[in-house]
Amino acid sequence: MIRFRLELFKRVLLSPKTVIALICAVGVFCVIGSTVPQLTERPPRFFEAWKAGSPKVYYVIELLQLNQVFTSVWFLILTALVALSLALSVFYQTKALMKSGKFIRKEITGSSFKDYLSFEAVRNPQLEAGRAGDEIKRIFKDRGYRPYPASEGSGYFAFGKNRTGRWGGVMFHTGLLIVIIAALYGLAFQKRGFVQLIQTDTFQGRDEEWRTKRLGVFAEDFRPGFQVHLDTFAPAYWENGKVRELESSLIITDDKGESREFPLSLRSPIEFRGVKIYQSEYYGYSLGLILEREGKGPVITHFLLDAPDKKGKPFAGRTDFPATAYIFDMKFYPDLTAPSLYATLPGVDLTVTEKGEPRFKGMVLLNQRMLFDNDTLTFAQLHYWTGLYFTANYGMPLVYSGFALSTLGAIMIFAAPYKEVHVKIAEDEGGIRVSMGGRAKTYQAIFSEEFKEMAETIGKVLEKHGNHATA
């Protein structure tokens, strides 16, 4: 019973319909992963706003793990089924080729050679079968065909051309299998993390520092093993105010205390010790506000404001001040004299409320202090902030090897197609009879013409050695 179920499972996996369905399913979910915002590609506040605005939709998205497609368990299982199906296909292709490597005598009939079957009958009383065989071997040798060993018995010959080309399909599918296995390994152990850094801040590389992170099914944590210091960050804009480039300068310190500086931009990620760092499109200004309360020491808090979608709009945000009941509503203008995205004369339109009651409202300039309710608030610092993505995808060398093997297999399939021809020489009344059959998996029209030419050549050569020939 178990054997029957295994055999049925094998047949289902090897079924062309199953393979096509699995590949289509992977493709569909890849499209979903590219269109639905993923947790590792957007900052946390994006999903918080989405959840607050459409709680039912977000519940379904989160339940089906459509916001983390490539780290979900079901996508891992789906990819594993594709790999298993491909592995079985490679196994049986290899098994069939190992058997066909040995000489197999074929009856030259339409059922044995479905394509390009041809017969050439030559009656020649002056020509012996042995000499006819020598002439035929010479003809095939001139065309690059090699005889199979142990095939020259009882006037039977088999010739092959581009024998290594038979393995092109196996190599192509094996390469794909290696790529999928590497992808499975990456899905199971991949690590992705997102951090937000204020200019001059340092990411220590601890697992608990991630703003958001997504780990593979079998990954435990994400510790890059080095520190990243955001030394500088600078956006560049087109004349219409759209972002042209975002550039950062990172100082990376390894576990030995050695530091190196790396430039980072949207189109130029950094790779350090197997971890890739990408520049995020999310950035803005960080406002450093110092609150001094009566009887307590000063407290500085950095408020991260998102960049607006066009020039002239303020960098806006609303949040609470830690350890207080104050709510800050901020509209930051980089230049109070003209619409600009660069901080030339910065100021923040600030509204402070406490339990719904107004405490302060007005424009505050950089380094300006204001007093309300015996508390002093100072707009003390102004920096850029930006997001950085970290990814550790293992198995990339396997991916490259798989692509290389698949490419080599495709070249062998189309540049060196395997061809096979069987020839039988039989003596009958009044002379000999030559029968020939052949096949080719690719370029069949071309092989058909080549087959006909060889058949005609054999007829002409044998005719020269006798009185007459018929075809």
Secondary structure, 3 states (H helix, E strand, C coil): CHHHHHHHHHHHHHCHHHHHHHHHHHHHHHHHHHHCCCCCCCCHHHHHHHHHHCHHHHHHHHHCCCCCHHHCHHHHHHHHHHHHHHHHHHHHHHHHHHHHCCCCCCCCCCCCCCCCCEEECCCCCCCCHHHHHHHHHHHHHHCCCEECCCCCECCEEEEEECHHHHHHHHHHHHHHHHHHHHHHHHHHHCEEEEEEEECCCEECCCHHHCCEEEECCCCCCCCCCCEEEEEEEEEEECCCCCEEEEEEEEEEECCCCCEEEEEEECCECEEECCEEEEEEEEEEEEEEEEEECCCCCCEEEEEEEECCCCCCCCEEEEEECCCCCEEEEEEEECECCCCCCCCCECEEEEEEEECCEEEEEEEEECCCEEEECCEEEEEEEEEEEEEEEEEECCCHHHHHHHHHHHHHHHHHHHHCCCEEEEEEEEEECCEEEEEEEEEECCCHHHHHHHHHHHHHHHHHHHHHCCCCCCC
